[in-house]
Amino acid sequence: MPETLEETLRKTVRAATISEVAALAGVSTGTASKALNGRGSLRPETRLRVQQAAEQLGFVVNGAARSLQTGRTYTVGMITTDSIGRFSIPLMIGAEDALGAGQVSVLLCDARDDPIREKYYLRTLLSRKVDGIIVTGRRNQARTPIATDLPVPVVYAFISSSDPRDCSVVPDESDGARKAVRHLLAIGRRRIAHITGPEHHHSAQVRAAAAIEALGAEGLRPATDTMYGEWSEAWGRQAVGMLLSTGADVDAVFCGSDQIARGVAEALREADRDVPRDVALVGFDNWDVMVEGCRPQLTSIDMDLEGIGRSAAELLLAAINGEPVQGQRAQLCRLVPRASTAVLAES
């Protein structure tokens, strides 16, 4: 039943206490406090029960009192070089999911690949007494540490730190490339070409090497040498023109990005090559704008950016609570099948 006006006024006049939240949730006051402050190792169902009780009673954590009591501000900084948000926004969503249970706010700072701007934001976040910092960007190769001897813990997400002592969470791109090739092999394709980005780019190198390895494990070689170019639809179209002009016998293409794959699909269609009947097609990134705009919709490898953000935030919380973790953690990718690799019924 909806609460009466009298009940609403009573809640307004006197705020609920942590003891009342604990009683309603059936836990101790200490457990309720840990659940609402994001501290301690609690079972997810216990944390959820406390949060639901707090919401039911209209309990609001007193931020100022909590900061005085714990010496924390319950804010975390995120510094990124990804100006368009292609990678940083999903990462931040994942981080906020993990930090929300502890009612921790995320302050996003865009450094725009500018070292001076990055140092400015680092000083600003430290002056605001953030509890920790997540560093990310649009390129996932190792970077120099943002600074040394910082007073707060730092976790690198999507990108990694060149210092092996730092904590980093990265996508396992080799795993993703192997899954792409194995999927094409599983649907009966054997003459697989690989079209990817610039040869000097870390992701292009890693994905190409893993694709060749996966083919070699089945006693196969790529249908052509790896075709390096740009991360663009235009390069995908151009690469198809080069493939067709050489008469290469290709029944599948694994692309190093969804942008390339969309260009490949368009060029194949213009050349009267049906996807997937004549040529099956797999991309990488699972970028919704690209995979859904592709004709047909594109099978792609998802790096689980939100999951990387959640993992990075959980590791940062652990470090804030005195349990830091060192080294790099690789997060597995997943294949998302769509029409571009559909197995067609024989006519």
C-alpha positions in Angstrom: 0.0 0.0 0.0 1.2 3.6 -0.7 2.5 5.4 2.4 0.2 7.9 4.1 0.8 11.6 4.2 1.6 11.1 8.0 4.3 8.6 7.2 5.8 10.8 4.5 5.9 13.8 6.9 7.5 11.6 9.7 10.3 10.6 7.3 10.8 14.2 6.3 11.0 15.4 9.9 13.3 12.7 11.2 15.9 11.1 8.9 16.3 7.3 9.2 19.4 6.1 11.1 21.9 3.4 10.1 20.6 1.3 13.0 17.1 1.3 11.5 18.5 0.3 8.1 20.5 -2.5 9.7 17.4 -3.8 11.6 15.2 -3.8 8.4 17.9 -5.6 6.5 18.5 -8.1 9.3 22.2 -7.4 9.6 24.5 -5.7 12.2 25.0 -1.9 12.1 28.7 -2.6 11.1 27.6 -4.7 8.2 25.1 -2.1 7.1 27.8 0.6 7.2 30.2 -1.5 5.1 27.5 -2.2 2.6 26.6 1.4 2.1 30.2 2.7 2.2 31.6 0.1 -0.2 34.0 -1.4 2.3 34.7 -5.0 3.4 34.1 -8.3 1.6 30.3 -8.8 1.7 28.1 -11.2 -0.2 26.4 -9.4 -3.1 23.0 -10.3 -1.8 23.8 -8.9 1.6 24.9 -5.6 0.1 21.8 -5.4 -2.1 19.5 -6.2 0.8 21.1 -3.3 2.8 20.8 -0.9 -0.1 17.2 -1.8 -0.6 16.5 -1.2 3.1 18.2 2.1 2.9 16.1 3.1 -0.1 12.9 2.0 1.5 13.6 4.1 4.6 14.9 7.1 2.7 18.2 6.8 4.4 20.9 9.2 3.0 24.5 8.9 3.8 25.9 12.0 5.4 28.8 12.7 3.0 30.6 15.2 5.2 30.4 13.1 8.3 31.5 10.0 6.4 34.5 11.8 5.0 35.5 13.1 8.5 35.1 9.6 9.9 37.1 7.7 7.2 39.4 10.4 5.9 38.1 9.7 2.4 36.2 11.9 -0.1 34.4 9.1 -1.9 35.5 10.5 -5.2 37.7 8.8 -7.9 39.3 10.6 -10.8 39.4 9.1 -14.4 42.0 10.6 -16.8 41.6 9.7 -20.4 43.1 10.6 -23.8 40.0 9.4 -25.6 38.4 12.7 -26.6 35.4 11.3 -28.5 34.5 8.9 -25.7 34.5 5.8 -27.9 36.4 3.8 -25.2 36.3 6.0 -22.1 32.5 6.3 -21.9 31.8 2.5 -21.7 34.8 2.2 -19.3 33.3 4.9 -17.1 29.9 3.3 -17.1 31.4 0.0 -15.9 33.5 1.8 -13.3 30.4 3.7 -12.0 28.5 0.4 -11.8 31.2 -1.0 -9.5 31.7 2.2 -7.5 28.0 3.0 -7.1 27.5 0.4 -4.3 30.0 2.4 -2.3 28.4 5.7 -3.4 31.7 6.8 -5.0 31.6 9.6 -7.6 33.7 9.6 -10.8 35.3 12.8 -12.0 36.1 12.4 -15.8 39.0 14.5 -17.2 39.9 14.6 -20.9 43.7 15.1 -21.4 43.4 15.0 -25.2 46.8 13.4 -25.6 48.4 16.5 -24.2 51.0 15.8 -21.4 50.7 19.4 -20.0 46.9 19.0 -19.8 47.3 15.6 -18.2 49.6 16.9 -15.5 47.1 19.8 -14.8 44.3 17.3 -14.3 46.4 15.1 -12.1 47.3 18.1 -9.9 43.6 19.1 -9.8 42.4 15.7 -8.8 45.0 15.4 -6.1 44.0 18.8 -4.8 40.4 17.6 -4.5 41.7 14.7 -2.4 40.3 12.0 -4.6 40.7 8.5 -3.1 42.2 7.0 -6.3 42.7 7.5 -10.0 41.8 5.4 -13.1 43.9 6.1 -16.2 42.6 5.2 -19.6 42.7 6.1 -23.3 41.9 5.1 -26.9 45.2 3.2 -27.5 45.7 0.0 -25.5 49.5 -0.4 -25.7 51.6 0.3 -22.6 52.3 3.9 -21.6 54.7 5.4 -19.2 53.2 5.7 -15.7 51.2 8.9 -15.2 53.5 9.7 -12.2 55.5 8.0 -9.4 55.1 8.1 -5.7 51.5 9.3 -5.8 49.6 9.6 -2.5 46.6 7.7 -3.9 46.4 4.3 -5.8 46.2 4.3 -9.6 44.8 1.6 -11.9 45.2 1.6 -15.7 42.1 0.4 -17.7 42.2 -0.6 -21.4 45.7 0.8 -21.6 48.5 -0.6 -19.4 51.4 0.9 -17.6 54.9 0.1 -18.7 55.8 -0.4 -15.1 55.0 -4.1 -14.2 54.4 -3.1 -10.6 51.4 -1.0 -11.6 47.9 -2.5 -11.8 46.5 -2.7 -15.3 43.3 -4.2 -16.8 43.5 -4.8 -20.6 41.5 -6.7 -23.2 43.0 -10.0 -24.3 43.1 -9.0 -28.0 44.9 -12.2 -29.0 42.0 -14.2 -27.5 39.6 -12.1 -29.5 41.4 -12.7 -32.8 41.7 -16.4 -32.2 37.9 -16.5 -31.5 37.2 -14.7 -34.8 39.3 -17.1 -36.9 38.0 -20.2 -35.1 34.4 -19.0 -35.7 35.1 -18.7 -39.5 36.7 -22.1 -39.5 33.7 -23.6 -37.6 31.3 -22.4 -40.4 33.5 -24.1 -43.0 35.7 -21.2 -44.3 39.3 -22.1 -45.1 40.5 -19.2 -47.3 40.6 -16.4 -44.8 42.2 -13.0 -45.5 43.0 -10.5 -42.7 42.6 -6.7 -43.3 43.7 -4.5 -40.5 45.1 -1.1 -39.4 48.5 0.5 -39.5 51.4 -2.0 -39.3 53.1 0.0 -36.5 49.9 -0.1 -34.3 50.1 -2.4 -31.3 46.5 -3.7 -31.8 47.0 -4.4 -35.5 50.2 -6.4 -34.7 48.7 -8.4 -31.9 45.5 -9.3 -33.7 47.3 -10.2 -36.9 49.8 -12.5 -35.1 47.0 -14.3 -33.2 45.0 -14.8 -36.4 48.0 -16.3 -38.2 48.6 -18.5 -35.1 44.9 -19.7 -35.1 45.1 -20.7 -38.7 48.4 -22.4 -38.3 47.0 -24.5 -35.5 44.7 -26.0 -38.2 47.5 -26.4 -40.7 46.3 -23.4 -42.7 47.9 -20.2 -43.9 46.1 -16.8 -44.6 44.7 -16.5 -48.0 47.0 -13.5 -48.6 49.6 -11.6 -46.7 48.2 -9.5 -43.9 46.9 -6.3 -45.4 47.9 -3.3 -43.3 46.3 0.1 -43.8 44.1 2.5 -41.8 41.4 2.1 -39.2 38.7 3.4 -41.7 35.9 2.3 -44.0 37.8 3.8 -46.9 40.7 1.5 -46.3 38.3 -1.5 -46.2 36.9 -0.6 -49.6 40.3 0.0 -51.0 41.6 -3.4 -49.7 38.7 -5.3 -51.3 39.6 -3.7 -54.6 43.2 -4.8 -54.2 42.1 -8.4 -53.3 39.8 -8.7 -56.3 42.4 -7.2 -58.7 44.8 -10.0 -57.7 42.3 -12.7 -58.2 42.8 -14.0 -54.6 40.6 -16.9 -53.7 39.0 -15.7 -50.5 35.9 -17.1 -48.8 36.2 -15.1 -45.5 37.7 -11.9 -44.2 38.6 -11.1 -40.6 39.0 -7.4 -40.2 41.0 -5.7 -37.4 38.1 -3.2 -36.7 34.4 -2.8 -37.4 35.1 0.3 -39.4 37.3 -1.6 -41.8 34.7 -4.4 -42.0 31.9 -2.1 -42.9 34.0 -0.7 -45.8 34.8 -4.3 -46.8 31.1 -5.3 -46.8 30.2 -2.3 -49.0 32.9 -3.0 -51.5 32.0 -6.7 -51.7 28.3 -5.8 -52.3 29.3 -3.4 -55.1 31.4 -6.1 -56.7 28.4 -8.5 -56.6 30.0 -10.7 -53.9 27.3 -11.8 -51.4 28.0 -11.6 -47.6 28.0 -14.2 -46.2 27.3 -16.7 -49.0 30.4 -15.8 -51.0 32.5 -14.2 -48.3 31.9 -14.4 -44.6 32.9 -11.3 -42.6 34.0 -10.7 -39.0 35.0 -7.4 -37.4 36.6 -6.3 -34.1 35.3 -3.9 -31.4 31.5 -4.6 -31.6 30.9 -0.9 -32.0 27.1 -0.6 -32.2 27.1 2.2 -34.8 29.2 0.1 -37.2 27.9 -3.4 -36.6 24.2 -2.4 -36.8 24.8 0.0 -39.8 26.7 -2.7 -41.7 24.7 -4.6 -44.4 24.3 -7.4 -43.4 24.8 -6.8 -39.7 28.3 -7.6 -38.7 29.6 -10.4 -36.5 32.2 -8.9 -34.3 34.6 -9.3 -31.3 33.5 -7.5 -28.1 36.3 -6.4 -25.8 33.8 -5.9 -22.9 34.8 -2.3 -22.2 32.2 -2.0 -19.4 33.6 -5.2 -17.8 37.1 -3.7 -18.0 35.8 -0.6 -16.3 34.2 -2.6 -13.5 37.3 -4.7 -12.9 39.5 -1.6 -12.8 37.2 0.1 -10.3 37.0 -3.0 -8.1 40.8 -3.3 -8.1 41.0 0.4 -7.3 38.6 0.0 -4.4 40.6 -2.9 -3.1 43.8 -0.7 -3.2 42.0 2.1 -1.4 41.0 -0.4 1.3 44.6 -1.4 1.7 44.7 -4.5 -0.6 46.6 -3.4 -3.7 47.2 -5.7 -6.6 50.2 -5.5 -9.0 50.6 -6.5 -12.6 48.5 -6.8 -15.7 45.2 -8.6 -15.9 43.9 -9.6 -19.4 40.1 -9.8 -19.8 38.8 -12.3 -22.3 36.8 -11.0 -25.3 33.6 -12.6 -26.7 32.3 -13.2 -30.1 28.9 -11.7 -31.0 27.6 -13.6 -34.1 25.3 -11.8 -36.6 24.2 -12.1 -40.2 27.6 -11.6 -41.8 28.6 -15.1 -40.8 25.2 -16.8 -40.9 25.3 -20.4 -42.0 23.0 -20.6 -45.1 20.8 -23.5 -45.8 21.7 -25.4 -49.0 19.3 -24.8 -51.8 
